[in-house]
Amino acid sequence: MRIGIDFGGTKTEIICLDENNGKEMYRQRIPTPRGDYIVTVKTLVELVQNAERILKKKGTVGIGIPGTIVPETGLVKNSNSTWTNGQPLQKDVAKALGREVRMENDANCLAVSEATDGAGEGKNVVFAVIIGTGCGGGLAIGGHAHRGVNSIAGEWGHNPLPYPRVGLRETAALFSHFEAAPLVEDRLKDRYFTELDTSEYPGPLCYCGRRGCLETWISGTGFKNDYKRVNKEEISTHDIIAKAQEGDKKCIAALGRYTDRLARALAQVINIMDPDVIVLGGGMSNVNSLYKDVPAAWGKYVFSDTVKTPLLPARHGDSSGVRGAAWLWDRRE
């Protein structure tokens, strides 16, 4: 039996899969304990113990977290569940359970799930995006999570939002410390650099301390905050989407801004790694218009005359991440 846990921003979910065919045997979802590390460890351990007691068998354990584990120290870093940062979460859960536990970035778990038996099945390079409470990216190569030398491969959510237009004077100012600065402005006098849009700069403050991270724009939270910032009123993400579908102009405009920002952000991914498929997960992945409108928009930002990259919803929906955590132990183990 393969046990997977998705330790998310608002909910924590456990799933048990048959080790041979991946069939779901058990599932439980609870609110995520917030702000207390000891309670977090206890909750994760009790979820496993309860599932094994009900099913009367033990299993391998994989856990997806909204951060990553530093291989040299075993400590959590870059987690938006900030009370886990700097803590040996993997080691503490493994010690309490008395067995090895595998722990991976939640977006990498999504990528593994979709590469194993999801929308990216049979594809070599799968880039997976979580756009929910937060925003992250994960990478699976050959069906396995790829961390990279710094354990941050796919950490797309903390890149800055790419800006589509840069003003002439502001661009020249970037080069002001060079001796050739007077020549720069002349060389930038073309149609690509004469329209200035500063509405997105420097961007909202992110929990990581920077401004303008993709998470502050592309997450469901960022989408809702953008609507509030522009319209001076607050409504839920669900209501913005619903009203856009009903023809509300302010909501249509908000969804249009979001679509273009997501297109710019994913164009960066295509330009850098050119994956075989991009898979969307998280709450915003349920917005069906994105799968047509984002590819229609990203062409002007991708450095290619044709863009054949498929943009697909996660086959397993919001259960894909937790399934990927279970598949951190692959079929050969």
Sequence and secondary structure as in RCSB ss.txt:
>XXXX:A:sequence
MRIGIDFGGTKTEIICLDENNGKEMYRQRIPTPRGDYIVTVKTLVELVQNAERILKKKGTVGIGIPGTIVPETGL
VKNSNSTWTNGQPLQKDVAKALGREVRMENDANCLAVSEATDGAGEGKNVVFAVIIGTGCGGGLAIGGHAHRGVN
SIAGEWGHNPLPYPRVGLRETAALFSHFEAAPLVEDRLKDRYFTELDTSEYPGPLCYCGRRGCLETWISGTGFKN
DYKRVNKEEISTHDIIAKAQEGDKKCIAALGRYTDRLARALAQVINIMDPDVIVLGGGMSNVNSLYKDVPAAWGK
YVFSDTVKTPLLPARHGDSSGVRGAAWLWDRRE
>XXXX:A:secstr
 EEEEEE SSEEEEEEE TTT  EEEEEEEE   S HHHHHHHHHHHHHHHHHHHTS  EEEEEESSEE TTT  
EES SSGGGTTS HHHHHHHHHTS EEEEEHHHHHHHHHHHHSTTTT SEEEEEEESSSEEEEEEETTEE   TT
S TT GGGSB   S   HHHHHHHTTTSTTHHHHHHHT SGGGS    TTSS  B TTS BSBHHHHHSHHHHHH
HHHHHHS    HHHHHHHHHHT HHHHHHHHHHHHHHHHHHHHHHHHH  SEEEEESGGGG TTHHHHHHHHHGG
GSSSS     EEE TTGGGHHHHHHHTTS TT 
